[in-house]
Amino acid sequence: MARLTLKGKLRCAGLTDTGRVREHNEDSIAALGDIGLVVLADGMGGYNAGEVASGLAIKTVTSLVRDAVEREDLRIGDRVAGLSRASIILRDAIHRANKIIYQTAKTQPHCEGMGTTLVSGLFFDNKVVIAHIGDSRAYRLRDNQFSRLTADHSLLQELVDRGFYSPEEALRAGNKNYVTRALGVEPDVEVELQEFAVQTGDYYLLCSDGLSDMVQDDDMRITLTTFGTNLEAVSKHLVQMANANGGKDNISVVLAEVVESFPARDGIIDQILKRFS
């Protein structure tokens, strides 16, 4: 049974920019509203190798997830070890990307030491699975409440968790970019997965640290509430703010707005009605 398309249920947009300091853009993004998939990767390591790592991550995840959701319906079926089928598909695609990046780094001298962060969302049955590795982030705007959905896999976040820094002190800390988990660095990687119920009118924002290091969360919220009806304008304004504040890294943003609900029950009923109409 093929999964019904989410076209018209989600509105998506994205933008990536080199910034004002770096010579190359090593970020990669994808926003595939028809299958409910948004992905962002921030590459690192070697001359242009970060671009290779992030590109491999995006290509692998989007290809494998599309194949899976076009082959089966994510909205039905039992949970396995507490995970929905959507979570398993997204996790397995990221694990596959990790292996490809790791093997490429080991066999191609110019790619030695490369890796990438990754944050992704897969929408299904009025839910979203958020998967992340590293310090690229996911946020949600709901009823004017702007919430961060992911915790960085970074040295700084560990210091905050252990009480060495307050969240306010962390904003001014100098060791923000040391990640403790990345895709393609080790043969295996632990993917952090979370599932959230979605509501019509929600906005989901994925970003690289090139945005979150340069633009405060409240400024992201104000931008979304001001320009939310035009996701392209939101993306452009966020990138402009990051550049205006220094643009010290590549800047990437992916946005998804929940336009209509997409419950599994309605989709199944629609399919049955169509068969007998």
ZIWOPE-V695932 format. One record per pair of residues at least 4 apart in sequence whose C-alpha atoms are under 6 Angstrom apart, sorted by the first residue. I is the first residue (numbers start at 0). J is the second residue. Records with the same first field share a line. If there is no record, write none. Layout:
I: J ; J
//
This chain:
0: 71
1: 69 ; 70 ; 71 ; 72
2: 68 ; 69 ; 71 ; 72
4: 33
5: 33 ; 34
6: 33
8: 258 ; 259
9: 32 ; 256 ; 257 ; 258
10: 255 ; 256
11: 32 ; 254 ; 255
12: 230 ; 231 ; 253 ; 254
13: 252 ; 253 ; 254
14: 234 ; 251 ; 252
15: 250 ; 251
16: 249 ; 250
17: 24 ; 249
18: 242 ; 246 ; 248 ; 249
19: 246
20: 247
24: 249
25: 42 ; 49 ; 50
26: 40 ; 41 ; 42
27: 39 ; 40 ; 53 ; 54
28: 38 ; 39
29: 37 ; 38
30: 37
31: 36
35: 121 ; 122
36: 120 ; 121
37: 119 ; 120
38: 118 ; 119
39: 117 ; 118
40: 53 ; 116 ; 117
41: 53 ; 115 ; 116
42: 49 ; 50 ; 52 ; 53 ; 114 ; 115
43: 49 ; 113 ; 114 ; 115
44: 48 ; 49 ; 112 ; 113
48: 110 ; 113
49: 113
50: 54
52: 100 ; 114 ; 115
53: 115
55: 59
56: 96
57: 61
59: 96
60: 64 ; 92 ; 93
61: 65
63: 92
73: 84 ; 85
74: 124 ; 263
78: 82 ; 83
82: 86
86: 90
87: 91
97: 101 ; 182 ; 183
100: 183
101: 183 ; 184
103: 107
104: 110 ; 111
114: 182 ; 183 ; 184
115: 181 ; 182
116: 132 ; 133 ; 181 ; 182
117: 131 ; 132
118: 130 ; 131 ; 135
119: 129 ; 130
120: 128 ; 129
121: 127 ; 128
122: 126 ; 127
124: 261 ; 262 ; 263
125: 197 ; 261 ; 262
126: 195 ; 196 ; 197
127: 194 ; 195
128: 193 ; 194
129: 192 ; 193
130: 191 ; 192
131: 191
132: 181 ; 190
133: 151 ; 152 ; 178 ; 180 ; 181
134: 151 ; 152
135: 206 ; 207 ; 208
136: 149 ; 205 ; 206
137: 148 ; 149 ; 204 ; 205
138: 146 ; 147 ; 148 ; 203 ; 204
139: 145 ; 146 ; 202 ; 203
140: 144 ; 145 ; 201 ; 202
141: 201
145: 220
151: 156
152: 178 ; 179 ; 180
153: 177 ; 178 ; 179
154: 177
155: 175
158: 163
159: 163 ; 164 ; 165
164: 168 ; 169
199: 257 ; 258 ; 259 ; 260
200: 257
201: 256 ; 257
202: 255 ; 256
203: 254 ; 255
204: 253 ; 254
205: 252 ; 253
206: 251 ; 252
207: 251
208: 212
209: 248 ; 249 ; 250
210: 214 ; 241 ; 250
213: 241 ; 244
214: 241
221: 225
222: 226
223: 227
226: 233
241: 246
242: 246
272: 276
//
